[in-house]
Amino acid sequence: MVGLVIDERSNERPRYHQAAKAKTEKKGGSMFKFFSYKKLIATIGKAFIVICFLSVLVQAPDLKAQSLIEKARKEGTITFYSGLTIPDTQIVAEAFMKKYPFIEFDYIRLNSTKRLQRLIMEKLGGVRKGDVAQAHVGWVQILRDKGITQKHVSPETKDWPKGFKDPQGYWATYYTTYHSFAYNTRMVSEKEAPKRYEDLLDPKWKGKIGMSSNEYEWYKGMLDLMGREKGLQFMKRYADQDLIINQGRTLSMQLMISGEFPIAKAAIHRALQMKKKGAPIQWTTFPTPTLVAMRALVLLDTAPHPNAGKLFINWMMSKDGQKVLNSIDRHPVRKDIKVDPVLEKIRANLFPIKPASGEETTAYMKEFNRIVLKR
């Protein structure tokens, strides 16, 4: 075994230390030529500050979310003006209250026209009832112009596709509606069914197409999709098909599956729901992009419970909320939600219907009534 050997006879080592010490003292008195003790402490201090700063940045969103939850807890309730069906709204309400059991969820279900009218009347009358409302993107600009909505940017919408939220934060899409036509499979075979929009103009469908009386949004989207001149030509010929007008799209589809007429203007999510229940229905998919209507959530300017409203919007845009929407056959915006393979194919080729000003919306409604409804 070789141990530690110290040559006591050698005096060179001490002389080396002395020489080295003398040399370094002339240069500053330290053997650390490149990094003094003070610099090391300063560097460590700076690194600590950076780490603390980054830690705050990472924790800030969580702290902000927790603060919102506590504020919402104090408010204790939310009122939602819903456009979903009552059973579907109830499913959403129960899921939200399961997540936040300290918030009571109230809702009022209204169709789009009555919802818009109520929002305007409550604003004019100074009524503070609703916190959050579902809004057609076609009239979100009207709500903003009248001071009915306030800003709220949900952190959950940071990856929303362009055009699916307001850059200034006044609205964000929480689900979409795919416009289509559907047919009664007992009355129309797959081979006979329309394969493109122009097929709807075939004389054999005259007096056999049902549609809702308030398809203004679809009308605007078609003019954008086809181009105004071509779109108007199509609409005039389509109106000459002696359309069977009904009060509401769902009613029109129900009459179609009952055999009143073979084809109806439809929404794919509603057709999917009916098909799952055994109805003789199938929707059409045309080569052109599918028109997609965006259904937004807005935080009302007069909201008596604004923090509970913000919490609900954030949850609705989150993965949990979007999963609930997908379970009731509403098409989620988030791309990390797995949807029906048929819908995934449609999802890849969409044409969003853009928002319009109040004046533009009014003009489209009048034009639709005159050309399509012939009123």
C-alpha positions as CSV (number, residue, x, y, z in Angstrom):
1,M,0.0,0.0,0.0
2,V,1.3,3.4,-0.9
3,G,0.5,6.0,1.6
4,L,0.9,9.8,1.6
5,V,4.5,10.6,1.4
6,I,5.8,14.0,2.4
7,D,9.4,14.7,1.7
8,E,10.4,16.8,4.7
9,R,13.8,17.4,3.2
10,S,12.4,19.5,0.4
11,N,12.0,23.2,1.0
12,E,10.9,24.0,-2.6
13,R,7.2,23.6,-2.0
14,P,7.1,26.3,0.7
15,R,9.2,28.6,-1.5
16,Y,6.7,27.9,-4.4
17,H,3.7,29.1,-2.2
18,Q,5.6,32.1,-1.0
19,A,6.5,33.0,-4.6
20,A,3.0,32.5,-5.8
21,K,1.6,34.5,-3.0
22,A,4.0,37.4,-3.6
23,K,3.2,37.3,-7.3
24,T,-0.6,37.4,-6.8
25,E,-0.3,40.1,-4.2
26,K,1.3,42.3,-6.7
27,K,-1.7,41.8,-9.1
28,G,-4.5,42.2,-6.5
29,G,-3.9,39.9,-3.6
30,S,-6.0,36.9,-4.7
31,M,-5.3,33.6,-6.3
32,F,-8.7,33.8,-8.1
33,K,-7.4,35.7,-11.1
34,F,-10.7,35.5,-13.1
35,F,-13.4,35.5,-10.5
36,S,-13.2,37.4,-7.3
37,Y,-15.2,36.4,-4.3
38,K,-17.3,39.6,-4.5
39,K,-18.2,38.9,-8.2
40,L,-19.2,35.3,-7.3
41,I,-21.6,36.6,-4.6
42,A,-23.0,39.2,-7.0
43,T,-23.6,36.6,-9.7
44,I,-25.3,34.3,-7.3
45,G,-27.5,37.1,-6.1
46,K,-28.5,38.0,-9.7
47,A,-29.3,34.4,-10.5
48,F,-31.4,34.2,-7.4
49,I,-33.4,37.3,-8.4
50,V,-33.9,35.9,-11.9
51,I,-35.1,32.6,-10.5
52,C,-37.5,34.4,-8.2
53,F,-38.8,36.5,-11.1
54,L,-39.4,33.5,-13.3
55,S,-41.1,31.7,-10.4
56,V,-43.5,34.6,-10.0
57,L,-44.2,34.6,-13.8
58,V,-45.0,30.8,-13.7
59,Q,-47.2,31.2,-10.6
60,A,-49.0,34.4,-11.7
61,P,-51.6,32.7,-13.9
62,D,-52.5,30.3,-11.1
63,L,-52.6,33.1,-8.5
64,K,-54.9,35.1,-10.8
65,A,-57.2,32.1,-11.4
66,Q,-57.4,31.4,-7.7
67,S,-58.2,35.1,-7.0
68,L,-61.0,34.9,-9.6
69,I,-62.4,31.8,-7.9
70,E,-62.4,33.5,-4.5
71,K,-64.2,36.5,-5.9
72,A,-66.7,34.3,-7.7
73,R,-67.3,32.4,-4.4
74,K,-68.3,35.6,-2.7
75,E,-70.8,36.4,-5.4
76,G,-72.2,32.9,-5.2
77,T,-74.4,32.8,-8.3
78,I,-74.5,33.3,-12.0
79,T,-77.3,33.9,-14.5
80,F,-76.8,32.7,-18.1
81,Y,-78.9,33.7,-21.1
82,S,-78.7,30.5,-23.0
83,G,-79.3,29.6,-26.6
84,L,-78.9,25.9,-26.0
85,T,-81.9,23.7,-25.5
86,I,-83.2,23.4,-22.0
87,P,-81.9,19.8,-21.6
88,D,-78.5,20.8,-22.9
89,T,-78.3,23.9,-20.8
90,Q,-79.1,21.7,-17.8
91,I,-76.2,19.4,-18.6
92,V,-73.9,22.4,-18.8
93,A,-75.2,23.8,-15.5
94,E,-74.7,20.5,-13.7
95,A,-71.2,20.1,-15.0
96,F,-70.2,23.6,-14.0
97,M,-71.7,23.3,-10.5
98,K,-69.9,20.0,-10.0
99,K,-66.7,21.8,-10.6
100,Y,-67.7,24.9,-8.6
101,P,-70.3,23.7,-6.1
102,F,-70.3,27.0,-4.3
103,I,-71.9,28.8,-7.3
104,E,-75.6,28.6,-7.9
105,F,-76.4,28.4,-11.7
106,D,-79.5,30.1,-13.0
107,Y,-80.4,30.3,-16.7
108,I,-83.0,31.7,-19.0
109,R,-83.4,29.9,-22.3
110,L,-84.4,32.2,-25.2
111,N,-84.2,31.9,-29.0
112,S,-81.7,34.2,-30.7
113,T,-84.2,36.9,-31.6
114,K,-85.8,37.1,-28.2
115,R,-82.4,37.0,-26.5
116,L,-81.2,40.0,-28.5
117,Q,-84.4,41.9,-27.8
118,R,-84.1,41.1,-24.1
119,L,-80.5,42.3,-23.9
120,I,-81.3,45.6,-25.6
121,M,-84.4,46.2,-23.4
122,E,-82.6,45.4,-20.2
123,K,-79.8,47.8,-21.1
124,L,-82.3,50.6,-21.9
125,G,-84.2,49.9,-18.7
126,G,-81.2,49.7,-16.5
127,V,-82.1,46.1,-15.5
128,R,-79.2,44.1,-13.9
129,K,-80.2,40.4,-14.3
130,G,-78.0,38.4,-16.6
131,D,-74.2,37.9,-16.3
132,V,-73.3,36.0,-19.4
133,A,-75.2,35.6,-22.7
134,Q,-74.8,33.4,-25.7
135,A,-74.6,35.5,-28.8
136,H,-74.7,34.9,-32.5
137,V,-71.4,36.3,-33.9
138,G,-73.6,38.0,-36.5
139,W,-74.8,40.5,-33.8
140,V,-72.0,40.8,-31.3
141,Q,-71.1,44.1,-32.9
142,I,-74.6,45.4,-32.2
143,L,-74.2,44.5,-28.5
144,R,-70.9,46.2,-28.3
145,D,-72.1,49.3,-30.1
146,K,-75.0,49.6,-27.6
147,G,-72.6,49.2,-24.6
148,I,-74.2,45.9,-23.6
149,T,-71.0,43.9,-23.3
150,Q,-67.7,44.4,-21.5
151,K,-64.2,43.0,-22.2
152,H,-63.0,39.7,-20.9
153,V,-60.1,37.8,-22.4
154,S,-60.2,34.2,-21.3
155,P,-56.7,32.6,-21.0
156,E,-58.2,29.5,-22.4
157,T,-58.7,31.1,-25.8
158,K,-55.1,31.9,-26.5
159,D,-54.9,29.2,-29.2
160,W,-58.3,30.0,-30.8
161,P,-58.2,30.1,-34.7
162,K,-58.1,33.6,-36.3
163,G,-61.6,35.0,-36.5
164,F,-63.0,32.9,-33.7
165,K,-62.6,35.6,-31.1
166,D,-62.6,39.4,-30.8
167,P,-59.1,40.8,-30.8
168,Q,-60.2,43.4,-28.3
169,G,-61.8,40.8,-26.0
170,Y,-65.6,41.6,-26.3
171,W,-66.5,38.0,-27.3
172,A,-65.1,34.6,-28.0
173,T,-66.6,31.5,-29.7
174,Y,-67.4,28.6,-27.5
175,Y,-69.0,26.3,-30.0
176,T,-69.8,26.3,-33.7
177,T,-72.8,25.3,-35.8
178,Y,-72.2,23.7,-39.2
179,H,-74.8,24.7,-41.8
180,S,-76.0,22.0,-44.1
181,F,-79.1,20.4,-45.6
182,A,-80.6,17.2,-44.4
183,Y,-82.9,14.7,-46.0
184,N,-85.4,12.0,-44.9
185,T,-83.7,8.7,-45.8
186,R,-87.1,7.0,-46.2
187,M,-88.0,9.5,-48.9
188,V,-84.7,10.2,-50.6
189,S,-81.9,7.8,-51.4
190,E,-78.2,8.7,-51.0
191,K,-77.9,8.6,-54.8
192,E,-80.8,11.1,-55.2
193,A,-79.7,13.4,-52.5
194,P,-78.2,16.8,-53.5
195,K,-74.4,16.7,-53.9
196,R,-73.9,20.5,-54.3
197,Y,-75.8,23.7,-53.6
198,E,-76.9,24.0,-57.3
199,D,-78.7,20.6,-57.0
200,L,-81.2,22.2,-54.7
201,L,-82.4,24.2,-57.7
202,D,-83.5,21.1,-59.6
203,P,-87.3,21.3,-60.4
204,K,-87.9,17.9,-58.7
205,W,-87.4,19.6,-55.3
206,K,-89.9,22.4,-56.0
207,G,-92.2,22.6,-53.0
208,K,-90.2,20.0,-51.1
209,I,-87.7,22.0,-49.2
210,G,-88.4,23.2,-45.7
211,M,-86.5,26.0,-43.9
212,S,-86.7,28.3,-40.9
213,S,-87.9,31.9,-41.4
214,N,-84.8,33.3,-39.6
215,E,-81.9,31.9,-41.7
216,Y,-80.3,35.4,-42.0
217,E,-76.9,34.2,-40.9
218,W,-76.8,31.4,-43.5
219,Y,-78.0,33.9,-46.1
220,K,-75.0,36.3,-45.4
221,G,-72.6,33.4,-45.3
222,M,-73.7,32.1,-48.7
223,L,-73.2,35.5,-50.2
224,D,-69.7,35.7,-48.8
225,L,-68.9,32.1,-49.9
226,M,-70.2,32.4,-53.4
227,G,-69.5,36.1,-54.0
228,R,-72.3,38.6,-53.8
229,E,-73.4,38.6,-57.4
230,K,-73.4,34.8,-57.8
231,G,-74.9,34.4,-54.3
232,L,-77.9,36.7,-55.1
233,Q,-78.6,34.8,-58.3
234,F,-78.6,31.5,-56.4
235,M,-80.9,32.9,-53.6
236,K,-83.4,34.2,-56.1
237,R,-83.6,30.8,-57.9
238,Y,-83.7,29.0,-54.5
239,A,-86.6,31.1,-53.4
240,D,-88.5,30.1,-56.6
241,Q,-88.5,26.5,-55.3
242,D,-91.7,27.3,-53.3
243,L,-89.9,26.8,-50.0
244,I,-91.9,25.6,-47.0
245,I,-91.2,28.2,-44.3
246,N,-91.3,27.2,-40.6
247,Q,-90.7,29.0,-37.3
248,G,-87.3,27.6,-36.3
249,R,-84.8,25.2,-37.8
250,T,-85.4,22.4,-35.3
251,L,-89.1,22.4,-36.1
252,S,-88.4,22.4,-39.8
253,M,-86.1,19.3,-39.3
254,Q,-88.7,17.6,-37.2
255,L,-91.4,18.1,-39.8
256,M,-89.0,16.7,-42.4
257,I,-88.2,13.5,-40.5
258,S,-92.0,13.0,-39.9
259,G,-92.5,13.0,-43.7
260,E,-94.0,16.4,-44.3
261,F,-91.3,17.1,-46.9
262,P,-88.1,15.3,-47.9
263,I,-85.4,18.0,-47.5
264,A,-84.7,20.7,-44.9
265,K,-82.2,23.4,-44.2
266,A,-80.4,22.0,-41.2
267,A,-77.6,22.2,-38.7
268,I,-75.4,19.1,-38.6
269,H,-75.3,18.9,-34.8
270,R,-79.1,18.7,-34.6
271,A,-79.2,16.1,-37.4
272,L,-76.5,14.1,-35.6
273,Q,-78.7,14.2,-32.4
274,M,-81.7,13.0,-34.3
275,K,-79.9,10.3,-36.1
276,K,-78.6,8.9,-32.7
277,K,-82.2,8.6,-31.6
278,G,-83.1,6.5,-34.7
279,A,-84.6,9.2,-36.9
280,P,-84.4,8.6,-40.7
281,I,-82.1,11.5,-41.3
282,Q,-78.8,12.2,-43.1
283,W,-77.0,15.5,-43.7
284,T,-75.4,16.5,-46.9
285,T,-71.7,17.5,-47.3
286,F,-70.9,19.6,-50.4
287,P,-67.4,20.0,-52.0
288,T,-67.3,23.7,-51.1
289,P,-66.2,24.6,-47.6
290,T,-68.9,24.1,-44.9
291,L,-70.4,27.3,-43.6
292,V,-69.7,27.6,-39.9
293,A,-71.7,29.9,-37.6
294,M,-69.9,30.9,-34.4
295,R,-71.7,30.9,-31.1
296,A,-70.1,33.3,-28.7
297,L,-70.2,34.0,-25.0
298,V,-70.2,37.7,-23.9
299,L,-69.9,39.2,-20.4
300,L,-72.7,41.7,-19.9
301,D,-71.8,45.2,-19.0
302,T,-74.5,45.3,-16.3
303,A,-73.6,41.8,-14.9
304,P,-74.4,41.7,-11.1
305,H,-71.9,38.8,-10.7
306,P,-69.1,39.6,-13.1
307,N,-66.5,37.4,-11.5
308,A,-68.8,34.3,-11.5
309,G,-69.5,35.2,-15.1
310,K,-65.8,35.3,-16.0
311,L,-65.2,32.0,-14.2
312,F,-68.1,30.4,-16.2
313,I,-66.7,31.7,-19.5
314,N,-63.2,30.4,-18.7
315,W,-64.6,27.0,-17.7
316,M,-66.7,26.9,-20.9
317,M,-63.6,27.5,-23.0
318,S,-61.4,25.0,-21.1
319,K,-60.9,21.4,-22.1
320,D,-63.5,20.3,-19.4
321,G,-66.1,22.7,-20.7
322,Q,-65.5,21.9,-24.4
323,K,-65.8,18.2,-23.6
324,V,-69.2,18.8,-22.1
325,L,-70.3,20.6,-25.3
326,N,-68.9,17.8,-27.4
327,S,-71.0,15.3,-25.4
328,I,-74.2,17.2,-26.4
329,D,-73.1,17.3,-30.0
330,R,-72.0,20.9,-30.2
331,H,-68.9,21.4,-32.2
332,P,-66.0,22.5,-29.9
333,V,-63.5,25.1,-31.0
334,R,-60.5,23.5,-29.2
335,K,-58.5,21.2,-31.4
336,D,-57.5,18.9,-28.5
337,I,-61.0,17.6,-28.2
338,K,-61.6,14.4,-30.1
339,V,-64.8,14.6,-32.2
340,D,-66.7,12.2,-34.4
341,P,-64.5,11.1,-37.4
342,V,-67.2,12.4,-39.8
343,L,-67.1,15.8,-38.1
344,E,-63.3,15.8,-38.1
345,K,-63.3,15.7,-41.9
346,I,-65.8,18.6,-42.1
347,R,-63.8,20.5,-39.5
348,A,-60.8,20.5,-41.9
349,N,-62.7,22.6,-44.5
350,L,-64.7,25.4,-42.9
351,F,-65.8,28.8,-44.0
352,P,-66.5,31.0,-40.9
353,I,-69.4,33.5,-41.2
354,K,-67.9,36.8,-40.3
355,P,-69.4,39.3,-37.8
356,A,-71.2,42.3,-39.2
357,S,-72.1,45.8,-38.0
358,G,-75.6,46.6,-36.9
359,E,-76.4,48.3,-40.1
360,E,-75.0,45.4,-42.2
361,T,-77.0,42.9,-40.2
362,T,-80.2,44.9,-40.6
363,A,-79.6,45.2,-44.3
364,Y,-79.1,41.4,-44.7
365,M,-82.2,40.7,-42.7
366,K,-84.3,42.9,-44.9
367,E,-82.8,41.5,-48.1
368,F,-83.4,37.9,-46.9
369,N,-87.0,38.7,-46.1
370,R,-87.5,40.3,-49.5
371,I,-85.7,37.8,-51.7
372,V,-86.1,34.5,-49.9
373,L,-89.2,34.9,-47.9
374,K,-90.7,37.3,-50.6
375,R,-92.1,39.6,-47.9
